[in-house]
Amino acid sequence: MEHGVHSEDRPDGVRALVISNPKKRNALDPELLDQLIAALRRPRADGEKVRALFVRGAGKSAFCSGYDIAALGDNISTEGPLPDQQLQRAMEALEAHDAPSVAYVNGPAFGAGCELACACDFRVGDAHAVFSMPPARLGIIYPPEGLQRVLALVGPSRAKRMFLLAQKLEAEEALQAGLLDELRPEGEAEEAANALCRELAAGAPLALAGMKRTFNWLAAPIRTAEERATLERLRRAAFRSADAREGRSAFREKRAPRFKGH
């Protein structure tokens, strides 16, 4: 399957969204994020409502290996949007969609891939599912919205282990932690995710949309503009740091990073 977000509207009201970046294990990049937002906003050709969303990665190598490191760039300006701003817009569009969403986690979900799964309302996987958040090894500060998405599912202690230690959670532990709602045997997980989508699509659309919006409202943390501005300054400084450049170099060269704290 070629590079892109491939959308299919099924007769049962389910819209399937397949993330494909075959050369980079379905890593997200600006083009894919634009396509994901467009696919979420696109009306059905038959005029019916999208009643459920099915999200998966193409192939069997990964659900999503994260954000494409090459797309981050090495020159982060002192002003303007940070490289991951479009990622947050896409995650917000997925969360804000009226239809409930189900992620079929058919392999590793790292970094932005982990957040993509967490932005869905439900997650179904098999033994190949593994979750990880590696920003500490890339020298960057993950956006607070992404931290919150993981935190809401696994709690503060495990979230800190995932973000500060880049701890990986294999499928069984992910199920216990709340990152997976269902863990099925290989060969059954995709159908289980599809069955859940069909069950959701059979519900009353207005009721589902209203309750989903209520859940999002209840989960929203309260932040002041001043606190958010401080976080953005810290994030920009981290993106522009020598450590971030070292993290990207180490990733490309497949070696352990050598951070110096600046």
Backbone hydrogen bonds, N-H to C=O, Kabsch-Sander energy under -0.5 kcal/mol:
donor,donor_aa,acceptor,acceptor_aa,energy
4,G,20,S,-2.6
6,H,4,G,-0.7
6,H,18,V,-2.5
7,S,5,V,-0.6
8,E,16,A,-2.2
10,R,8,E,-0.6
10,R,14,V,-3.1
13,G,10,R,-1.9
15,R,52,A,-2.7
16,A,8,E,-3.0
16,A,14,V,-0.6
17,L,54,F,-3.5
18,V,6,H,-2.5
19,I,17,L,-0.6
19,I,56,R,-2.7
20,S,4,G,-2.1
20,S,18,V,-0.6
24,K,21,N,-2.0
25,R,22,P,-0.6
26,N,21,N,-2.2
27,A,21,N,-0.5
27,A,24,K,-1.1
28,L,66,G,-3.2
33,L,29,D,-2.5
34,D,30,P,-2.3
35,Q,31,E,-2.2
36,L,32,L,-2.5
37,I,33,L,-2.4
38,A,34,D,-2.3
39,A,35,Q,-2.6
40,L,36,L,-1.9
41,R,37,I,-1.6
42,R,38,A,-1.5
44,R,48,E,-0.7
47,G,44,R,-1.4
51,R,13,G,-2.7
51,R,49,K,-0.6
52,A,13,G,-1.3
53,L,100,P,-2.3
54,F,15,R,-2.6
55,V,53,L,-0.5
55,V,102,V,-2.9
56,R,17,L,-2.1
57,G,104,Y,-0.5
58,A,19,I,-2.8
63,F,108,P,-1.3
64,C,108,P,-2.0
65,S,25,R,-1.7
68,D,28,L,-3.6
71,A,68,D,-1.4
72,L,69,I,-1.5
73,G,69,I,-0.7
76,I,74,D,-0.7
77,S,75,N,-0.6
85,Q,82,L,-2.0
88,Q,84,D,-1.5
89,R,85,Q,-1.7
90,A,86,Q,-2.1
91,M,87,L,-2.4
92,E,88,Q,-2.5
93,A,89,R,-2.1
94,L,90,A,-2.0
95,E,91,M,-2.5
96,A,92,E,-2.6
97,H,93,A,-0.9
97,H,94,L,-0.5
102,V,53,L,-2.9
103,A,122,F,-2.9
104,Y,55,V,-3.0
104,Y,102,V,-0.5
105,V,103,A,-0.9
105,V,124,V,-2.7
106,N,104,Y,-1.4
109,A,130,V,-3.3
110,F,64,C,-1.9
111,G,132,S,-2.6
113,G,110,F,-2.9
114,C,111,G,-0.5
115,E,111,G,-2.1
116,L,112,A,-2.4
117,A,113,G,-2.0
118,C,114,C,-2.2
119,A,115,E,-2.1
120,C,116,L,-0.7
120,C,117,A,-0.9
121,D,101,S,-0.6
122,F,101,S,-1.5
124,V,103,A,-2.9
125,G,182,E,-2.3
126,D,105,V,-0.9
129,A,126,D,-2.0
130,V,107,G,-0.7
131,F,169,L,-2.4
132,S,109,A,-1.6
133,M,162,M,-0.5
136,A,163,F,-0.7
137,R,134,P,-1.6
138,L,135,P,-1.6
139,G,135,P,-0.7
140,I,135,P,-1.8
142,Y,140,I,-0.6
146,G,143,P,-0.6
147,L,143,P,-2.0
148,Q,144,P,-2.5
149,R,145,E,-1.8
150,V,146,G,-1.7
151,L,147,L,-3.0
152,A,148,Q,-2.6
153,L,149,R,-0.6
153,L,150,V,-1.1
154,V,150,V,-2.3
155,G,151,L,-2.4
159,A,155,G,-2.1
160,K,156,P,-2.4
161,R,157,S,-1.7
162,M,158,R,-2.3
163,F,159,A,-2.6
164,L,160,K,-2.9
165,L,160,K,-0.6
165,L,161,R,-1.1
167,Q,161,R,-1.7
169,L,131,F,-2.7
170,E,168,K,-0.6
171,A,129,A,-0.7
174,A,170,E,-3.0
175,L,171,A,-2.1
176,Q,172,E,-1.9
177,A,173,E,-2.3
178,G,174,A,-1.2
179,L,174,A,-1.8
180,L,174,A,-1.5
181,D,123,R,-3.0
182,E,123,R,-1.5
184,R,125,G,-2.8
184,R,182,E,-0.5
188,E,185,P,-2.5
189,A,185,P,-1.0
192,A,188,E,-2.1
193,A,189,A,-2.4
194,N,190,E,-2.4
195,A,191,E,-2.8
196,L,192,A,-2.1
197,C,193,A,-2.0
198,R,194,N,-2.4
199,E,195,A,-2.2
200,L,196,L,-2.4
201,A,197,C,-2.7
202,A,198,R,-1.0
203,G,200,L,-1.7
208,L,204,A,-2.6
209,A,205,P,-2.8
210,G,206,L,-2.4
211,M,207,A,-2.5
212,K,208,L,-2.7
213,R,209,A,-2.3
214,T,210,G,-1.9
215,F,211,M,-2.7
216,N,212,K,-2.2
217,W,213,R,-2.1
218,L,214,T,-2.6
219,A,215,F,-1.8
220,A,216,N,-0.9
220,A,217,W,-0.6
223,R,221,P,-0.6
228,R,224,T,-2.1
229,A,225,A,-2.3
230,T,226,E,-2.0
231,L,227,E,-2.1
232,E,228,R,-2.3
233,R,229,A,-1.9
234,L,230,T,-2.1
235,R,231,L,-2.5
236,R,232,E,-2.5
237,A,233,R,-2.3
238,A,234,L,-2.0
239,F,235,R,-2.5
240,R,236,R,-1.9
241,S,238,A,-1.1
242,A,262,H,-1.6
245,R,241,S,-1.6
246,E,242,A,-2.5
247,G,243,D,-2.7
248,R,244,A,-2.2
249,S,245,R,-2.4
250,A,246,E,-2.9
251,F,247,G,-1.9
252,R,248,R,-2.4
253,E,249,S,-2.4
254,K,250,A,-0.6
254,K,251,F,-0.7
255,R,250,A,-2.1
259,F,257,P,-0.6
